[in-house]
Amino acid sequence: MSTPLHYVIIGNGMAGNAAAAVLREHDPECRITIISAGALLFYNRYDLPNVFRGTESWVDLLVHPPEYYERNRITVRRKSPVIDVDSKRQVLVLAHREELHYDRLLLATGGEPYLPEKLKDSRPLMHNFGTYRAAMTMRAALPDGGRVAMLGGDVMGLDLARALIETGHQVSVVTDERTFWPHEVDDQERPRYYEALERMGIEVRDQGEVDRIVEGAAGMPARHITFACGEDLYADVVMPFFGIAPNVDFMSNSGADMERGILVDGHLKSSSENIWAAGDVSQIWSPKSKSYRFYYGYRNVRRMGETAALNMCGEAVEFDTNDDDVIEIDEAGRIQSPFWEHD
């Protein structure tokens, strides 16, 4: 009798858990281990704006109850950051120096909010929203009816902005070339989209580069933003929404080809034997554009996890790179983005 394969997934998000479900279905005897740097079980990060709609506990965001993992024989190793991957020996090195062998490995570590170099000194004065803890910290810092200044204004931030406006808060979007990222909006079309944001109740500040961010004076909002043109913006919370930087630093010694993310073919296979990648960390070869591209959003991330898992099981399934995700303004003048579809 052959030894069951050990599938290891680094990353406890949408792509990794979608892959684990497919692996269990297609290989009932295999071992599956999910490695997570965080402390919580899998919750849907795309639902984090619901903390402003009444969600109080991370348990309410869980996609699967704890017994799901026991029933499906999926081991979840929490609080276990990976610091190195040795592809020759097929082992992971965890932060506490433990080594873990894999037969087939899926990288699904996602990404962190990207912050332009000019704003890195202001990082302590800003809030993120990529984890449950960060979301709750930001919510606690925002008073009822308070104002959030979103720098950049990518579609993840605009999704949060919709929830904030709905719950009686104020939102100012400080625009730059990454506004609406990862969508591409032509310069001549941007005024029309800015008008659509304003119809949503969002203040648009198209005033150029931010010069500095400082703490607000006594009796004023907590943050004071000064633009290079000399104008000011006061807000209770400042948040960066300039897109995502993939979490790939731990792969530097793995032998896998990398650019900004892990370079993979249409089967989501990397250049290293027995290593695949899915989700925000993967740059997929697109025959249409003849380049490596990222594909974002709930639907794409889930499909990547499922596609990678099928190929890890020996099938030959191509990820559909021809499904362009387009931002539009509907007949009612409202912005519609497929990245706001969470189901």
C-alpha positions in Angstrom: 0.0 0.0 0.0 1.4 3.4 -1.0 1.9 6.1 1.6 -0.8 8.9 1.3 0.4 12.1 -0.2 0.9 15.1 2.1 -0.6 18.2 0.7 0.6 21.4 2.5 -1.1 24.7 2.0 0.5 27.9 3.2 -2.3 30.4 3.8 -5.6 30.1 5.6 -7.7 32.3 3.3 -10.2 31.9 0.5 -7.7 30.2 -2.0 -6.2 27.9 0.5 -9.5 26.6 2.0 -11.1 26.2 -1.5 -8.1 24.1 -2.4 -8.3 22.0 0.7 -12.0 21.1 0.0 -11.1 20.0 -3.6 -8.1 18.0 -2.4 -10.2 16.1 0.1 -12.9 15.4 -2.5 -10.4 14.1 -5.1 -7.9 12.3 -2.8 -9.9 10.9 0.2 -6.8 9.2 1.7 -4.4 12.1 1.6 -3.0 14.2 4.4 -3.9 17.9 4.3 -2.2 20.6 6.4 -3.0 24.3 6.3 -0.3 26.5 7.7 -1.5 29.9 9.0 0.5 32.8 10.5 -2.7 34.0 12.2 -4.5 32.8 15.3 -8.0 32.4 13.9 -9.7 29.8 11.7 -10.7 30.7 8.2 -13.1 33.7 8.0 -14.1 35.6 4.9 -12.0 38.8 4.8 -14.3 40.1 2.1 -17.0 40.3 4.7 -15.0 42.4 7.1 -17.0 45.6 6.3 -19.8 43.9 8.2 -18.2 44.9 11.4 -20.0 48.2 10.8 -23.3 46.4 10.1 -23.5 44.6 13.5 -21.0 41.8 13.3 -19.3 41.8 16.8 -17.4 38.5 16.8 -15.0 36.8 14.5 -17.0 33.6 15.0 -19.8 35.3 13.0 -17.5 35.6 10.0 -16.4 31.9 10.0 -16.9 30.1 6.8 -16.7 26.7 8.4 -17.3 25.6 12.0 -14.4 24.1 13.8 -15.8 20.5 13.4 -15.6 20.9 9.6 -11.8 20.5 9.8 -12.0 17.4 12.1 -14.7 15.8 9.9 -12.6 16.4 6.7 -9.3 15.5 8.3 -7.7 18.9 7.6 -5.0 19.9 10.1 -4.8 23.6 10.7 -1.5 24.8 12.2 -2.2 28.3 13.5 0.4 30.9 14.7 3.0 29.2 12.5 4.7 31.6 10.1 6.8 30.1 7.4 10.3 31.6 7.1 11.8 29.4 4.4 10.9 26.8 1.8 13.6 24.2 0.8 12.3 22.8 -2.5 15.1 20.3 -2.9 14.3 18.6 0.4 10.6 19.4 0.1 10.4 20.9 3.6 9.0 24.1 5.1 10.9 25.9 7.9 8.5 27.4 10.5 9.4 30.5 12.6 10.1 28.3 15.6 12.6 26.3 13.5 10.4 23.2 13.1 10.6 21.5 9.6 7.6 20.1 7.9 7.8 17.8 4.9 5.4 18.1 1.9 4.8 16.1 -1.2 2.9 18.9 -2.9 2.8 22.5 -1.8 0.3 25.3 -2.5 1.3 28.9 -1.8 -1.8 30.9 -0.9 -0.4 33.5 1.4 -2.3 36.5 -0.1 -0.8 40.0 0.3 -0.4 43.0 2.6 -1.7 46.5 1.8 0.8 48.3 -0.4 2.1 51.6 0.9 4.1 54.0 -1.3 7.6 54.8 0.0 6.7 58.5 0.5 4.1 57.5 3.1 6.0 54.8 5.1 7.1 57.2 7.8 3.3 57.9 8.4 2.4 54.3 8.8 1.9 54.6 12.6 -0.8 57.2 12.0 -2.8 54.9 9.7 -5.2 52.0 10.1 -5.4 48.9 7.9 -8.4 46.6 7.4 -7.0 43.3 6.1 -7.6 41.2 9.3 -10.4 40.9 11.8 -8.2 42.4 14.5 -7.3 45.4 12.3 -10.9 45.9 11.4 -12.0 46.0 15.0 -9.2 48.3 16.0 -10.2 50.7 13.2 -13.8 50.5 14.2 -13.0 51.4 17.8 -11.0 54.4 16.6 -13.8 55.8 14.5 -16.5 57.8 16.4 -20.2 57.7 15.4 -20.5 59.8 12.2 -16.8 60.2 12.0 -14.7 60.7 8.9 -12.4 58.2 7.2 -9.8 59.5 4.8 -9.0 56.7 2.2 -5.7 57.3 0.5 -5.5 55.8 -3.0 -9.1 54.5 -3.1 -8.7 51.0 -4.6 -11.9 48.9 -5.0 -11.3 47.1 -1.7 -11.4 50.4 0.0 -14.4 51.6 -1.9 -16.2 48.4 -0.8 -15.6 49.4 2.8 -16.6 53.0 1.9 -20.0 51.7 0.9 -20.5 50.1 4.3 -19.3 53.3 6.1 -21.7 55.5 4.2 -24.5 53.1 4.8 -23.9 53.2 8.6 -23.8 57.0 8.9 -20.0 57.7 8.6 -18.2 60.1 6.3 -15.7 59.1 3.7 -13.1 61.2 1.8 -11.2 59.4 -1.0 -7.8 61.0 -1.8 -7.3 60.0 -5.4 -4.2 59.0 -7.3 -3.4 56.6 -10.2 -4.4 53.6 -8.0 -7.9 54.8 -7.5 -10.2 52.0 -8.7 -7.3 49.5 -8.7 -7.1 46.8 -9.9 -9.4 48.2 -12.6 -7.9 50.5 -15.2 -9.9 53.7 -15.8 -8.8 56.0 -18.6 -7.9 59.5 -17.5 -10.7 61.0 -19.6 -13.2 58.7 -17.9 -12.1 59.4 -14.4 -14.2 62.5 -13.8 -17.3 60.5 -14.6 -16.4 57.8 -12.1 -15.5 60.5 -9.5 -19.0 61.9 -10.0 -20.4 58.4 -9.4 -18.5 58.2 -6.1 -19.9 61.5 -5.1 -23.4 60.3 -5.8 -22.6 57.4 -3.4 -22.0 60.0 -0.7 -18.2 59.9 -0.9 -16.2 63.1 -0.9 -13.6 63.0 -3.7 -10.3 64.9 -3.0 -8.5 65.1 -6.3 -5.8 67.5 -5.1 -2.5 65.7 -5.9 0.2 64.4 -3.7 -0.1 64.1 0.1 2.7 66.1 1.7 2.3 64.9 5.3 0.1 63.3 7.9 0.2 64.4 11.5 -1.8 64.1 14.7 -4.7 66.5 14.9 -4.6 69.4 17.4 -6.6 69.2 20.6 -10.3 69.5 19.9 -9.9 68.6 16.3 -10.2 65.2 14.4 -7.4 62.8 15.2 -5.5 63.2 11.9 -4.5 66.2 9.8 -3.5 65.6 6.2 -1.7 68.4 4.3 -1.5 68.3 0.5 1.5 69.5 -1.5 -0.8 72.2 -3.0 -1.3 73.6 0.5 -4.8 72.4 1.2 -5.8 70.4 4.3 -8.1 67.4 5.2 -9.1 66.5 8.7 -10.2 62.9 9.5 -10.7 60.6 12.5 -9.0 57.7 10.7 -6.6 57.5 7.8 -6.4 54.3 5.7 -4.1 53.3 2.8 -5.8 51.6 -0.1 -3.2 51.5 -2.8 -3.6 47.8 -3.8 -1.8 44.7 -2.5 1.8 43.6 -2.1 2.1 39.8 -2.3 3.5 38.0 0.7 6.5 36.1 -1.0 9.6 37.0 1.0 9.8 33.6 2.6 10.1 32.1 -0.9 13.4 33.8 -1.8 15.4 30.5 -1.4 12.9 28.2 -2.9 14.0 28.3 -6.5 10.6 29.4 -7.7 10.6 32.2 -10.3 9.3 35.4 -8.9 8.6 38.9 -10.0 6.2 40.8 -7.7 4.5 37.5 -6.9 5.1 33.8 -7.7 5.2 33.2 -11.5 2.9 30.3 -12.5 1.6 28.8 -15.7 -2.0 28.4 -16.7 -2.2 25.3 -14.4 -0.9 27.5 -11.5 2.3 25.5 -11.4 5.5 27.3 -10.4 8.9 26.7 -11.9 9.8 24.6 -8.8 8.8 21.0 -8.8 5.7 20.2 -6.7 4.9 23.8 -5.9 1.7 25.6 -7.0 0.4 29.1 -6.2 -3.1 30.6 -6.0 -4.7 33.8 -5.0 -3.2 37.3 -4.6 0.3 35.8 -4.4 0.2 34.3 -7.9 1.2 36.0 -11.2 -0.4 33.9 -13.9 0.8 33.7 -17.5 -1.9 35.1 -19.8 -1.6 34.1 -23.5 -4.0 36.9 -24.4 -1.7 39.7 -23.0 1.5 37.6 -23.3 2.5 38.6 -19.8 2.1 37.5 -16.2 -1.0 39.0 -14.5 -2.6 39.1 -11.1 -6.3 38.2 -10.8 -8.1 39.6 -7.8 -11.5 39.4 -6.1 -13.5 36.7 -4.3 -14.5 34.8 -7.4 -11.0 34.7 -9.0 -9.3 33.8 -5.7 -11.7 30.9 -5.0 -11.4 29.6 -8.6 -7.6 29.7 -8.4 -7.6 27.6 -5.2 -9.9 25.1 -6.8 -7.9 25.0 -10.1 -4.6 24.6 -8.3 -5.9 21.7 -6.2 -7.2 19.8 -9.3 -3.8 20.1 -10.9 -2.1 19.0 -7.7 -4.2 15.9 -7.9 -2.9 15.1 -11.4 -5.6 16.7 -13.6 -4.8 19.3 -16.3 -7.1 22.2 -15.8 -6.4 25.7 -17.1 -7.3 28.8 -15.1 -9.5 31.0 -17.3 -7.4 34.2 -17.9 -9.8 35.6 -20.5 -12.5 36.6 -18.1 -11.8 40.3 -17.8 -13.2 42.0 -14.7 -14.6 45.3 -15.7 -15.8 48.3 -13.6 -18.9 50.0 -15.0 -21.4 52.7 -14.2 -25.0 51.4 -14.4 -28.1 53.1 -15.8 -28.8 54.5 -12.3 -25.3 56.1 -12.2 -23.9 53.7 -9.7 -20.5 52.1 -9.9 -20.5 48.3 -10.3 -17.4 46.2 -9.7 -17.3 42.4 -9.8 -14.9 42.6 -6.9 -17.8 43.6 -4.7 -19.5 40.2 -5.3 -18.7 38.2 -2.2 -20.9 35.1 -2.8 
